Amino acid sequence: MGLLTNPSISQKAQYCRRLVRYNTVICLTLYALGVGFFCALPDNTFNTGTYFSENALLPGLVNSELEMETVSLVKSLSAELQRERENYPKGMPYPWLLAKMRRFGLETHTQNFTLNYPYGGGKRFKGENVFGILRAPRIASTESIVISVPYRPPETVHTDVSAGVPLMLAFADFARKKKYWAKDIIFLVTEQEQLGMQAWLEAYHGGEEDRILDAGMLRARAGSIQAAINLEVQSLDISHINLKIEGLNGQLPNLDLHNLVQKLSSKNGIIAGYKQASSSPKRSFRYQDKLFNMLSMVFSQASGVPTGNHGLFHKYGIEALTLEAVKRNNVQQQFQEVGSMLRIIEGISRSLNNLLERFHQSFFFYLLVSNDRFVSIGDYIASLALMAGSLLIKAFIHYLAMNYSADDTEGEDSVQKQKNSTKIGYFSVGIVLLVAHSIGALAVFLPHSHTVSQYLYETNLSTQFGLFSLFVAVTAIAITLPAFCALSGINSEALHVAVLLELGTVLLAVGMLNFSLGFSLSVVLVPLIILIRPASSKATKILSRCCCLLINPIVVVYLVLVALTWHLFPELVFKPLLNKALTATMDALTYSVVDSMIYGNWLFDLVALIFVPCWILLWVLLFPKTEPKQS
């Protein structure tokens, strides 16, 4: 650093001036290399075939012992459940479930939970979960496995997945007769989708009391949960299995668990795979298909929203995934896949029963190129490092620009320039940073405030419109902030360096936890931030302000939803398309706030606390205060 910033060394000064002159080209080149490297990942040179790191999970070690008696029991239970569902159009048939679990020898219990909706003016939603525990005969209750099914009443708008209940109960009857279980098996039926699962997990692990979600108490527990399988079976006549793996905040199950389910499904004659859309094997070798599969995983993972009940287990360090058994389009009513589905459940359970320790081998961070090939974090992180690293390099070049100008000549007094540039004014820069981050903290605080939620309820404003108005008001405050900030007393270059350092560091940190989110943000933000030039001509300054408006968080969400709405509803004309996207934006902001409160999704908090203040600082930089000329 000393060599680079010492003006007495003319050769070093020339290098520094060249870096300052070509900083935009250098940073955009790094960004392009990052995007290009990601696009090269679907090639077999940059990815690896899936394999088992834990030998205890090998499905070949499991020999099925299922008989036709269990298959017949599934059909009988399915017919009984359909009759019971007619008597409970809006809820769960608790008496029938409890009776069947007790009949099959399970230690059966219920759990009541209540959601105190934060924006309902005291409105409450109640639910009840049913679970049965099969105690391991070979060991004390030290470890356990969970097999769960979400129950959806007949009047739900979601796809019916009640066929998973008879499958689970029939397997419970089969498992009770076996003596080789070394782990407890918990059979869980949840109500209210992910809300019921979140309540059960909080009660099971003894989480802190939450005024929003009252999880209640459990009358019994099993051992430490090692893994969980969630079943979403649409029909007993199964076409294929779609594996759902994305969890809360972009977490993924251990790759060995994904490979286990896929191998067992293939062994038992049912096609299974990530985002499997048909009953034909997903074995395309075309580059564009593999790239599309990777991008679809990136888009699903970036939101941080779980794709099924399994996604909430990852928060507690439990490996889990969902088996979505899709019904056949041409109904045959032969139910040939019932036995295969039972053998898959049996194989997964017995393989997990073989585990002597928690999942710790294989990969927890990966991208699936196809069903049998993946990219590990050591390979794909380079693309994010190049893109986010370009901001860090730009920050360093701006630091050099405080000492060297691209137009400096050898005859200029560089020593005096460096002396003047060292008066950075850290206190003034810190004040601006504090104000910007205070506005971000305000954006987080307002939706969580009980006073604000009560006011929205009393004024009869919809939750979506009320929260959207709050965020628009915070954005309006941010936009008017340059009128109150006197940048004349602040070193704008130092402030610019601070913003670039913060953005680059945050993008890298987010990418380590949720690569898809960090990558998506980098693709959108980095090129526009590189092109922003605070000190430039009037035309360039206007262009920079337009770029800055485009990366405003609310604008980014709206533009993304406009594109999605246009893709999903191509028949809409321009004005209805924009109105529908605006409604979707309000809903998305509301869901992100509620998910943050109930489930702990940190997407909203991250954007409000980091990216909103960074955007404010960039916006302030584009409105420097000009000093009046002295006569």
Backbone torsions as a table, in degrees:
resi	resn	phi	psi	omega
1	MET	NA	-41.3	-179.4
2	GLY	-63.8	-38.9	179.2
3	LEU	-66.0	-38.7	-176.4
4	LEU	-71.1	-30.2	-174.0
5	THR	-104.1	8.1	178.5
6	ASN	-86.9	110.1	-175.6
7	PRO	-72.5	-9.5	-179.5
8	SER	-75.7	-14.3	179.6
9	ILE	-99.9	102.0	-171.4
10	SER	-65.0	-36.6	-178.9
11	GLN	-64.9	-42.5	176.6
12	LYS	-63.8	-37.5	179.0
13	ALA	-62.2	-38.1	177.9
14	GLN	-64.1	-41.3	178.0
15	TYR	-62.4	-41.7	-179.3
16	CYS	-64.7	-41.2	179.1
17	ARG	-64.7	-34.9	177.9
18	ARG	-68.5	-38.6	176.2
19	LEU	-62.3	-43.4	179.3
20	VAL	-64.0	-40.6	-176.9
21	ARG	-68.0	-39.9	-174.6
22	TYR	-107.5	26.3	-175.8
23	ASN	-63.4	-38.3	-179.4
24	THR	-66.4	-42.4	179.0
25	VAL	-63.4	-42.5	-178.5
26	ILE	-63.1	-46.6	-177.0
27	CYS	-68.1	-41.6	178.0
28	LEU	-66.0	-33.1	176.7
29	THR	-64.7	-43.1	177.2
30	LEU	-63.0	-40.9	177.6
31	TYR	-61.3	-45.1	179.4
32	ALA	-63.9	-37.6	177.3
33	LEU	-64.6	-38.5	178.1
34	GLY	-64.1	-46.3	177.8
35	VAL	-64.3	-42.1	179.5
36	GLY	-63.7	-38.7	178.9
37	PHE	-64.8	-40.5	177.3
38	PHE	-63.2	-40.2	179.6
39	CYS	-67.7	-19.8	178.4
40	ALA	-85.2	-12.5	-176.1
41	LEU	-62.0	-33.6	178.2
42	PRO	-63.1	-18.6	177.0
43	ASP	-66.7	141.6	-176.1
44	ASN	-61.6	-18.7	178.0
45	THR	-65.9	-29.4	-173.4
46	PHE	-106.7	1.3	177.7
47	ASN	-128.4	173.7	-171.6
48	THR	-131.2	149.6	174.4
49	GLY	-73.2	145.1	179.9
50	THR	-68.9	149.6	-180.0
51	TYR	-157.0	165.4	179.3
52	PHE	-93.6	124.8	174.7
53	SER	-89.8	-25.5	-179.8
54	GLU	-107.0	108.9	-176.0
55	ASN	-64.8	-25.3	-178.6
56	ALA	-65.8	-17.4	-178.7
57	LEU	-90.5	-3.8	-173.5
58	LEU	-56.3	119.2	-176.8
59	PRO	-64.6	-20.6	178.0
60	GLY	-65.1	-18.0	179.2
61	LEU	-77.5	-12.7	-175.1
62	VAL	-99.2	120.1	174.5
63	ASN	-106.3	119.8	-175.0
64	SER	-65.9	138.1	177.6
65	GLU	-117.1	10.5	-179.7
66	LEU	-67.6	144.3	178.9
67	GLU	-121.3	170.5	-178.5
68	MET	-65.7	-19.3	177.9
69	GLU	-60.7	-39.5	179.1
70	THR	-69.9	-36.9	177.8
71	VAL	-64.1	-41.9	177.5
72	SER	-63.4	-36.4	178.5
73	LEU	-64.3	-36.9	178.1
74	VAL	-60.9	-45.5	-179.4
75	LYS	-64.5	-39.8	179.4
76	SER	-65.8	-45.4	179.4
77	LEU	-65.3	-35.0	179.0
78	SER	-63.7	-42.9	178.4
79	ALA	-64.6	-41.1	178.9
80	GLU	-64.7	-41.7	-178.3
81	LEU	-64.1	-39.3	179.4
82	GLN	-62.7	-35.9	177.0
83	ARG	-70.2	-37.5	179.3
84	GLU	-69.0	-35.0	-179.2
85	ARG	-62.9	-28.7	178.0
86	GLU	-65.9	-28.4	179.5
87	ASN	-85.7	-13.3	-179.7
88	TYR	-128.9	71.8	-175.5
89	PRO	-68.6	-22.3	-176.2
90	LYS	-116.6	-0.9	-176.0
91	GLY	-143.4	-167.3	-177.2
92	MET	-99.6	138.5	177.7
93	PRO	-75.7	76.2	-174.9
94	TYR	-59.1	-47.6	-177.7
95	PRO	-57.7	-40.5	-178.4
96	TRP	-67.3	-43.7	-179.7
97	LEU	-63.8	-45.4	179.9
98	LEU	-62.7	-41.3	-179.3
99	ALA	-64.3	-42.3	-178.9
100	LYS	-67.7	-42.0	179.9
101	MET	-63.7	-40.8	178.3
102	ARG	-67.9	-36.2	179.2
103	ARG	-62.8	-35.1	-178.9
104	PHE	-86.5	9.4	173.0
105	GLY	82.6	22.9	179.1
106	LEU	-92.8	148.9	172.4
107	GLU	-79.2	102.5	-165.0
108	THR	-102.5	138.6	179.7
109	HIS	-147.0	166.3	174.0
110	THR	-123.1	161.6	177.9
111	GLN	-140.0	125.1	177.6
112	ASN	-98.2	140.3	177.4
113	PHE	-140.4	157.5	-176.9
114	THR	-137.4	133.4	174.6
115	LEU	-103.9	117.0	173.6
116	ASN	-90.0	92.6	-172.6
117	TYR	-61.1	124.9	-171.7
118	PRO	-68.1	-19.8	-177.3
119	TYR	-117.4	22.0	-177.2
120	GLY	-106.2	8.0	-179.1
121	GLY	64.0	40.3	-179.0
122	GLY	94.1	5.5	-179.6
123	LYS	-67.7	140.2	-178.7
124	ARG	-126.8	146.9	174.8
125	PHE	-123.9	126.9	-177.1
126	LYS	-111.7	152.8	178.0
127	GLY	-154.3	171.6	-177.4
128	GLU	-146.6	130.3	176.1
129	ASN	-103.4	150.9	177.0
130	VAL	-122.4	131.2	178.3
131	PHE	-144.5	147.5	176.8
132	GLY	-127.2	143.6	-176.4
133	ILE	-114.5	126.1	171.9
134	LEU	-99.1	107.9	-176.7
135	ARG	-72.4	137.4	-179.7
136	ALA	-68.7	126.7	-178.6
137	PRO	-77.2	-16.4	-172.6
138	ARG	-98.4	-8.9	-174.5
139	ILE	-158.7	159.6	175.5
140	ALA	-67.0	165.5	-175.3
141	SER	-73.8	78.0	178.8
142	THR	-105.6	-29.3	180.0
143	GLU	-137.1	158.2	-177.2
144	SER	-152.3	166.2	175.8
145	ILE	-127.3	144.0	179.5
146	VAL	-113.4	131.6	169.9
147	ILE	-119.4	114.4	-172.9
148	SER	-120.4	155.2	176.5
149	VAL	-138.4	126.0	173.0
150	PRO	-80.1	130.8	179.9
151	TYR	-97.6	128.1	178.2
152	ARG	-118.9	122.2	-177.9
153	PRO	-66.8	164.5	-177.8
154	PRO	-59.0	-29.2	-176.4
155	GLU	-86.6	5.4	-178.8
156	THR	-71.3	155.2	177.4
157	VAL	-86.8	-10.3	-179.1
158	HIS	-84.7	167.1	179.1
159	THR	-65.8	137.1	179.6
160	ASP	-68.7	125.3	177.8
161	VAL	-125.9	27.1	-177.4
162	SER	-68.2	-15.9	-179.7
163	ALA	-65.6	-15.9	178.2
164	GLY	-72.7	-22.9	-178.8
165	VAL	-66.2	-52.1	177.5
166	PRO	-62.2	-33.9	176.3
167	LEU	-62.0	-45.3	-179.4
168	MET	-65.9	-42.8	-179.0
169	LEU	-66.9	-39.5	178.7
170	ALA	-65.4	-38.8	177.2
171	PHE	-67.9	-34.0	176.3
172	ALA	-61.8	-41.2	177.4
173	ASP	-64.3	-39.3	178.1
174	PHE	-66.8	-44.6	-176.1
175	ALA	-67.0	-30.6	-178.1
176	ARG	-62.6	-27.5	-176.0
177	LYS	-84.6	-5.9	-176.8
178	LYS	-99.9	148.2	-175.1
179	LYS	-109.3	5.3	-174.7
180	TYR	-94.4	5.8	-176.4
181	TRP	-74.1	125.2	176.8
182	ALA	-105.8	0.6	177.9
183	LYS	-134.0	144.1	173.3
184	ASP	-64.5	148.5	175.4
185	ILE	-117.8	122.7	179.4
186	ILE	-102.1	122.2	177.5
187	PHE	-103.4	114.7	-169.6
188	LEU	-123.2	130.6	173.1
189	VAL	-117.1	117.1	-174.9
190	THR	-106.6	150.4	176.9
191	GLU	-110.7	158.3	178.7
192	GLN	62.4	35.3	173.9
193	GLU	54.1	-128.4	-174.4
194	GLN	-69.4	-23.3	178.7
195	LEU	-63.6	-43.7	178.1
196	GLY	-64.5	-39.5	178.9
197	MET	-67.1	-40.5	178.3
198	GLN	-62.8	-42.2	179.1
199	ALA	-63.7	-41.8	-179.1
200	TRP	-66.2	-42.0	179.9
201	LEU	-66.2	-40.4	178.0
202	GLU	-63.8	-42.1	179.7
203	ALA	-68.8	-37.2	-177.5
204	TYR	-67.7	-39.5	-176.9
205	HIS	-96.4	4.4	176.0
206	GLY	63.5	49.1	-179.3
207	GLY	-70.2	170.7	179.5
208	GLU	-67.5	151.9	-180.0
209	GLU	-65.3	132.7	-177.4
210	ASP	-119.5	125.5	-178.8
211	ARG	-70.3	-17.8	-179.9
212	ILE	-86.2	-51.2	-179.5
213	LEU	-112.7	111.3	176.0
214	ASP	-91.4	102.2	-172.8
215	ALA	-78.5	-13.1	-179.1
216	GLY	74.0	-159.1	-177.6
217	MET	-129.3	152.4	175.0
218	LEU	-103.2	135.8	-179.7
219	ARG	-81.2	-14.2	-179.4
220	ALA	-154.0	151.8	176.5
221	ARG	-134.6	160.1	173.1
222	ALA	-107.7	-158.2	-179.6
223	GLY	-78.4	-175.9	177.2
224	SER	-62.2	127.5	-174.5
225	ILE	-74.6	124.8	-179.7
226	GLN	-93.3	-36.6	-177.8
227	ALA	-160.3	163.1	-179.3
228	ALA	-144.0	143.5	176.3
229	ILE	-123.7	124.9	178.6
230	ASN	-106.5	130.7	-176.3
231	LEU	-107.4	126.2	171.3
232	GLU	-124.0	85.6	-174.5
233	VAL	-100.3	115.1	-175.9
234	GLN	-79.8	-26.7	-177.7
235	SER	-163.3	159.8	174.6
236	LEU	-77.7	-13.6	175.3
237	ASP	-98.1	93.3	-167.4
238	ILE	-95.9	135.7	175.6
239	SER	-91.0	-52.8	-178.8
240	HIS	-159.4	173.9	-179.4
241	ILE	-119.3	127.3	174.9
242	ASN	-100.6	120.7	-178.9
243	LEU	-88.5	121.0	176.5
244	LYS	-102.2	125.1	-174.2
245	ILE	-123.7	-21.2	-176.0
246	GLU	-66.9	132.7	-179.7
247	GLY	-116.8	-169.5	-178.9
248	LEU	-62.5	134.3	179.8
249	ASN	58.2	31.6	174.3
250	GLY	77.6	10.2	179.2
251	GLN	-71.7	151.0	-177.4
252	LEU	-126.2	152.3	174.8
253	PRO	-73.3	161.3	176.1
254	ASN	-55.7	136.4	-175.4
255	LEU	-60.5	-29.3	178.1
256	ASP	-61.0	-37.2	179.5
257	LEU	-66.6	-42.1	176.3
258	HIS	-61.3	-45.2	179.9
259	ASN	-63.8	-37.5	179.3
260	LEU	-60.5	-49.0	-178.4
261	VAL	-64.5	-41.3	-178.6
262	GLN	-65.9	-43.2	-179.5
263	LYS	-65.9	-41.6	179.5
264	LEU	-66.4	-38.3	178.4
265	SER	-64.4	-44.6	178.3
266	SER	-62.9	-38.4	-179.8
267	LYS	-64.3	-33.2	-176.8
268	ASN	-98.5	13.1	169.0
269	GLY	85.0	15.6	176.9
270	ILE	-116.8	127.7	179.5
271	ILE	-70.7	128.3	179.5
272	ALA	-137.8	147.0	178.8
273	GLY	-179.1	167.9	178.6
274	TYR	-70.3	124.4	-176.9
275	LYS	52.6	45.0	176.2
276	GLN	-71.5	122.5	-173.5
277	ALA	-107.6	-8.7	-178.3
278	SER	-150.6	173.3	-178.2
279	SER	-84.1	-0.8	177.7
280	SER	-87.8	144.8	-179.2
281	PRO	-58.9	137.7	-178.5
282	LYS	-90.0	79.1	-173.7
283	ARG	-127.3	44.4	179.1
284	SER	-76.8	135.9	178.6
285	PHE	-103.1	7.2	179.9
286	ARG	-74.5	141.2	-177.7
287	TYR	-61.1	-44.5	-175.6
288	GLN	-64.4	-32.9	178.2
289	ASP	-68.4	-40.8	179.7
290	LYS	-69.0	-37.5	177.0
291	LEU	-66.1	-40.8	178.6
292	PHE	-64.0	-38.0	178.8
293	ASN	-63.6	-41.1	177.5
294	MET	-65.5	-44.5	-178.3
295	LEU	-66.3	-36.8	177.9
296	SER	-64.0	-36.5	176.6
297	MET	-68.5	-38.8	178.4
298	VAL	-62.2	-45.7	-178.3
299	PHE	-66.5	-37.8	179.5
300	SER	-68.9	-38.9	-175.3
301	GLN	-78.3	-27.6	-172.8
302	ALA	-64.8	-33.5	-177.4
303	SER	-69.4	-22.2	-178.0
304	GLY	77.8	4.2	-179.6
305	VAL	-89.6	129.2	179.0
306	PRO	-64.2	145.0	177.1
307	THR	-87.3	-1.3	178.6
308	GLY	-170.4	178.3	-179.5
309	ASN	-62.3	-22.9	-179.2
310	HIS	-62.6	-28.7	-172.8
311	GLY	-65.2	-19.2	-179.3
312	LEU	-82.2	-17.1	178.0
313	PHE	-69.7	-31.2	-175.7
314	HIS	-61.5	-27.9	179.2
315	LYS	-60.8	-27.3	-178.0
316	TYR	-103.7	16.2	178.4
317	GLY	72.1	28.5	-179.2
318	ILE	-110.2	127.5	179.5
319	GLU	-77.4	130.2	-176.0
320	ALA	-155.4	153.6	172.0
321	LEU	-153.1	168.8	-177.6
322	THR	-113.2	134.7	172.6
323	LEU	-101.8	105.3	177.4
324	GLU	-94.7	100.8	179.3
325	ALA	-84.4	110.0	-174.9
326	VAL	-87.1	134.7	-178.4
327	LYS	-73.7	154.9	-179.7
328	ARG	-73.8	138.7	179.4
329	ASN	-65.9	-47.6	177.5
330	ASN	-91.5	98.6	-174.4
331	VAL	-64.7	126.9	-179.9
332	GLN	-108.1	-20.2	-179.9
333	GLN	55.2	33.7	176.3
334	GLN	-101.3	-21.5	177.5
335	PHE	52.8	39.7	-179.8
336	GLN	-70.2	-22.1	-175.8
337	GLU	-87.9	-4.1	-179.3
338	VAL	-61.8	-47.7	178.1
339	GLY	-62.8	-38.2	178.9
340	SER	-65.7	-41.8	179.3
341	MET	-64.5	-39.6	177.5
342	LEU	-64.9	-39.0	179.2
343	ARG	-68.7	-31.5	175.4
344	ILE	-65.2	-45.6	178.4
345	ILE	-62.9	-41.5	178.2
346	GLU	-63.2	-44.7	-178.9
347	GLY	-63.2	-42.3	178.2
348	ILE	-62.7	-45.8	-177.6
349	SER	-64.0	-43.5	-178.9
350	ARG	-71.3	-33.5	175.8
351	SER	-66.7	-44.4	177.0
352	LEU	-65.2	-31.7	177.9
353	ASN	-65.2	-23.9	179.6
354	ASN	-77.2	-17.1	-175.1
355	LEU	-61.6	132.9	176.4
356	LEU	-98.6	-9.9	-178.8
357	GLU	-154.2	167.8	179.2
358	ARG	-64.5	160.0	173.9
359	PHE	-60.5	122.1	176.4
360	HIS	-142.9	-13.6	177.4
361	GLN	-91.9	-171.0	-179.4
362	SER	59.0	-152.8	-170.0
363	PHE	-121.8	140.4	172.8
364	PHE	-106.2	-14.7	178.1
365	PHE	-124.0	115.0	-176.1
366	TYR	-162.2	164.5	171.7
367	LEU	-126.1	132.0	-179.6
368	LEU	-86.8	120.6	176.0
369	VAL	-82.4	-41.0	174.5
370	SER	-152.2	-172.9	-177.2
371	ASN	-64.8	-25.9	-175.7
372	ASP	-121.8	14.4	177.5
373	ARG	-139.8	145.9	-176.8
374	PHE	-146.4	165.3	175.1
375	VAL	-118.7	126.4	-179.1
376	SER	-85.1	168.9	-177.0
377	ILE	-64.6	-30.9	179.0
378	GLY	-65.1	-20.7	-179.5
379	ASP	-95.5	-43.4	-173.1
380	TYR	-86.5	-16.8	-176.8
381	ILE	-67.4	-20.9	-179.7
382	ALA	-62.9	-34.1	179.7
383	SER	-64.9	-41.6	178.1
384	LEU	-69.3	-38.6	-180.0
385	ALA	-61.9	-37.7	178.9
386	LEU	-67.3	-42.3	-177.5
387	MET	-72.1	-51.8	-179.9
388	ALA	-69.4	-33.3	178.2
389	GLY	-64.3	-25.9	177.7
390	SER	-63.1	-30.7	176.6
391	LEU	-70.2	-38.4	178.1
392	LEU	-66.3	-39.3	177.8
393	ILE	-67.4	-38.4	176.8
394	LYS	-63.6	-36.8	177.1
395	ALA	-63.2	-41.2	178.5
396	PHE	-65.1	-41.2	179.3
397	ILE	-65.9	-36.3	175.9
398	HIS	-66.4	-33.2	174.6
399	TYR	-62.8	-41.2	176.5
400	LEU	-65.0	-35.3	-178.8
401	ALA	-64.3	-21.4	176.3
402	MET	-69.2	-17.0	-179.9
403	ASN	-113.1	-27.9	-176.5
404	TYR	-131.0	144.7	174.7
405	SER	-113.5	149.7	179.5
406	ALA	-64.9	-20.4	-177.7
407	ASP	-104.4	5.6	-179.9
408	ASP	-63.8	147.1	174.8
409	THR	-113.9	168.9	-177.7
410	GLU	-65.8	-23.5	-175.3
411	GLY	-82.8	-9.6	-178.4
412	GLU	-73.9	154.3	-178.7
413	ASP	-82.6	85.3	-176.4
414	SER	-69.1	-31.5	-178.9
415	VAL	-63.7	-44.6	179.3
416	GLN	-65.2	-34.7	179.5
417	LYS	-66.0	-42.5	179.5
418	GLN	-65.8	-37.5	179.9
419	LYS	-63.2	-41.2	179.2
420	ASN	-70.6	-35.2	-176.4
421	SER	-73.5	-17.7	179.1
422	THR	-73.3	-14.7	176.7
423	LYS	-80.4	74.4	-171.8
424	ILE	-74.2	-36.8	-175.7
425	GLY	79.0	61.5	-176.4
426	TYR	-61.2	-34.6	-178.1
427	PHE	-64.0	-44.5	-179.5
428	SER	-65.5	-42.0	177.3
429	VAL	-62.8	-40.5	178.7
430	GLY	-63.9	-37.1	178.5
431	ILE	-62.2	-44.8	179.6
432	VAL	-63.9	-41.9	177.1
433	LEU	-61.5	-41.1	-179.6
434	LEU	-64.5	-42.9	179.7
435	VAL	-63.6	-43.9	-178.8
436	ALA	-63.6	-44.9	-179.6
437	HIS	-72.0	-24.9	174.4
438	SER	-67.1	-37.9	176.5
439	ILE	-65.2	-39.6	175.5
440	GLY	-62.8	-41.1	176.7
441	ALA	-64.0	-34.5	177.0
442	LEU	-63.8	-39.0	178.5
443	ALA	-64.6	-29.0	176.5
444	VAL	-80.3	-38.5	-174.1
445	PHE	-70.8	-43.1	-173.3
446	LEU	-57.4	-47.7	179.7
447	PRO	-65.0	-26.3	-179.4
448	HIS	-86.3	-7.5	-176.7
449	SER	-74.6	128.9	177.4
450	HIS	-66.0	-35.0	179.2
451	THR	-62.7	-43.1	179.8
452	VAL	-64.9	-45.3	-179.9
453	SER	-63.5	-38.4	178.4
454	GLN	-66.7	-38.1	178.9
455	TYR	-65.1	-42.5	178.9
456	LEU	-61.9	-36.8	179.4
457	TYR	-70.6	-42.1	-176.9
458	GLU	-70.5	-27.9	179.1
459	THR	-87.8	4.7	178.2
460	ASN	60.5	27.1	174.7
461	LEU	-84.5	140.6	175.7
462	SER	-65.7	150.8	-179.3
463	THR	-59.3	-42.9	-178.0
464	GLN	-61.7	-47.9	-178.0
465	PHE	-69.4	-38.0	-179.5
466	GLY	-63.7	-47.8	179.5
467	LEU	-66.5	-38.8	178.4
468	PHE	-62.0	-39.7	178.2
469	SER	-64.1	-37.8	177.2
470	LEU	-61.4	-45.9	-178.3
471	PHE	-68.1	-35.3	176.3
472	VAL	-65.7	-39.2	178.2
473	ALA	-63.9	-42.2	177.5
474	VAL	-63.7	-39.5	177.6
475	THR	-65.0	-37.6	178.2
476	ALA	-64.4	-39.5	176.8
477	ILE	-61.7	-42.7	-179.5
478	ALA	-64.0	-39.8	-178.3
479	ILE	-66.4	-35.4	-179.4
480	THR	-85.0	-3.1	-177.3
481	LEU	-60.3	-36.9	179.3
482	PRO	-57.4	-24.9	179.6
483	ALA	-69.2	-20.3	-177.7
484	PHE	-107.7	-5.9	-179.6
485	CYS	-102.2	120.6	178.9
486	ALA	-93.7	93.4	-178.1
487	LEU	-73.2	-6.6	180.0
488	SER	-63.9	-29.9	179.5
489	GLY	-93.6	8.6	-177.3
490	ILE	-121.8	141.1	175.1
491	ASN	-76.1	103.0	-176.0
492	SER	-64.0	-32.4	178.2
493	GLU	-64.5	-41.2	178.4
494	ALA	-64.1	-39.9	177.7
495	LEU	-65.6	-39.8	177.5
496	HIS	-62.0	-42.1	177.7
497	VAL	-61.6	-41.7	-179.6
498	ALA	-63.5	-41.7	179.5
499	VAL	-64.8	-45.7	-179.2
500	LEU	-63.5	-40.2	178.2
501	LEU	-63.7	-42.9	-179.4
502	GLU	-65.5	-45.4	-179.5
503	LEU	-64.3	-46.7	-179.9
504	GLY	-61.8	-42.3	-179.8
505	THR	-66.6	-42.4	-178.6
506	VAL	-66.1	-41.6	179.2
507	LEU	-61.9	-40.1	177.3
508	LEU	-67.4	-41.0	179.9
509	ALA	-66.0	-42.8	178.0
510	VAL	-64.2	-39.9	179.5
511	GLY	-63.2	-29.3	177.2
512	MET	-71.0	-29.3	179.4
513	LEU	-92.0	-43.2	-179.9
514	ASN	-140.3	90.0	-175.5
515	PHE	-56.9	-41.5	-176.0
516	SER	-60.0	-41.5	178.6
517	LEU	-67.8	-45.9	178.9
518	GLY	-62.2	-39.3	179.3
519	PHE	-67.1	-44.6	-179.0
520	SER	-62.4	-43.7	178.7
521	LEU	-65.0	-39.1	-179.6
522	SER	-65.0	-41.7	-179.4
523	VAL	-60.2	-38.2	-176.8
524	VAL	-83.0	-45.0	-168.7
525	LEU	-85.1	-42.3	-168.7
526	VAL	-57.9	-50.1	-177.1
527	PRO	-63.3	-36.8	-179.9
528	LEU	-70.2	-37.7	178.5
529	ILE	-66.9	-36.4	177.9
530	ILE	-64.0	-37.1	-176.6
531	LEU	-79.7	-13.7	179.9
532	ILE	-70.2	127.4	-179.6
533	ARG	-128.2	101.6	-178.3
534	PRO	-62.6	-46.6	-177.9
535	ALA	-100.0	97.3	-177.6
536	SER	-159.0	-171.0	-179.8
537	SER	-70.0	170.3	-176.3
538	LYS	-64.0	-42.6	-179.2
539	ALA	-65.6	-43.1	178.8
540	THR	-65.6	-34.9	179.8
541	LYS	-66.9	-38.7	177.4
542	ILE	-65.6	-41.7	177.2
543	LEU	-62.8	-39.7	178.3
544	SER	-64.0	-39.2	178.5
545	ARG	-66.4	-36.8	176.4
546	CYS	-64.9	-42.2	177.2
547	CYS	-61.9	-39.4	-179.9
548	CYS	-66.1	-39.0	177.3
549	LEU	-64.7	-34.0	-179.3
550	LEU	-67.2	-27.2	-178.6
551	ILE	-98.6	11.5	170.1
552	ASN	-61.7	133.0	-174.5
553	PRO	-52.6	-42.5	180.0
554	ILE	-66.9	-40.7	178.9
555	VAL	-64.1	-40.8	179.3
556	VAL	-61.7	-46.0	178.8
557	VAL	-61.2	-43.7	-178.6
558	TYR	-64.3	-44.6	-179.5
559	LEU	-65.1	-38.9	177.1
560	VAL	-62.5	-43.0	-179.2
561	LEU	-72.2	-29.1	172.7
562	VAL	-61.8	-45.1	179.2
563	ALA	-64.2	-42.6	179.3
564	LEU	-66.0	-40.5	179.0
565	THR	-64.9	-40.4	178.0
566	TRP	-64.6	-36.5	179.1
567	HIS	-70.2	-40.3	-176.4
568	LEU	-83.4	-28.9	-178.0
569	PHE	-127.6	70.6	-177.2
570	PRO	-66.9	-15.5	-178.4
571	GLU	-77.6	-13.6	-178.1
572	LEU	-73.1	140.7	174.8
573	VAL	-83.6	-177.7	-167.0
574	PHE	-62.2	-54.5	-174.6
575	LYS	-66.4	-48.2	175.6
576	PRO	-60.2	-31.7	177.6
577	LEU	-63.6	-45.8	-180.0
578	LEU	-66.2	-39.0	179.1
579	ASN	-65.3	-41.2	179.5
580	LYS	-66.7	-38.9	177.4
581	ALA	-66.4	-35.4	177.4
582	LEU	-64.9	-42.6	176.5
583	THR	-62.5	-41.4	177.8
584	ALA	-64.3	-35.0	177.7
585	THR	-65.0	-43.2	176.7
586	MET	-60.2	-44.3	179.7
587	ASP	-64.0	-42.1	-178.5
588	ALA	-63.2	-42.2	178.6
589	LEU	-64.2	-40.2	179.5
590	THR	-65.9	-45.2	-180.0
591	TYR	-63.4	-37.2	179.9
592	SER	-65.7	-37.8	177.7
593	VAL	-67.4	-46.2	-178.7
594	VAL	-65.4	-41.1	177.2
595	ASP	-61.6	-36.6	177.8
596	SER	-65.0	-38.9	-178.5
597	MET	-72.3	-43.0	-170.7
598	ILE	-90.8	-49.4	-170.7
599	TYR	-100.3	-17.0	-177.7
600	GLY	87.5	23.9	174.2
601	ASN	-69.8	119.3	-173.1
602	TRP	-94.9	16.4	179.4
603	LEU	-64.9	-47.9	-179.5
604	PHE	-63.1	-45.9	-179.5
605	ASP	-63.0	-39.0	179.9
606	LEU	-63.4	-47.3	-178.7
607	VAL	-64.8	-42.9	-176.4
608	ALA	-69.9	-38.7	-174.2
609	LEU	-85.6	-24.4	-175.2
610	ILE	-115.9	-57.2	-170.6
611	PHE	-76.6	-32.6	175.2
612	VAL	-64.8	-47.8	176.1
613	PRO	-61.3	-38.5	178.3
614	CYS	-63.6	-39.5	177.3
615	TRP	-64.7	-39.3	178.6
616	ILE	-61.4	-43.4	-179.6
617	LEU	-64.6	-40.8	176.5
618	LEU	-63.7	-38.6	179.7
619	TRP	-66.6	-40.8	178.6
620	VAL	-64.2	-38.3	-179.7
621	LEU	-61.6	-27.6	-177.1
622	LEU	-82.6	0.9	178.5
623	PHE	-128.6	66.6	178.7
624	PRO	-68.6	144.0	179.7
625	LYS	-83.8	124.8	-179.0
626	THR	-89.6	135.0	178.5
627	GLU	-79.4	139.3	177.0
628	PRO	-67.9	142.8	-179.3
629	LYS	-71.9	135.2	178.8
630	GLN	-88.0	131.4	-179.3
631	SER	-84.0	NA	NA
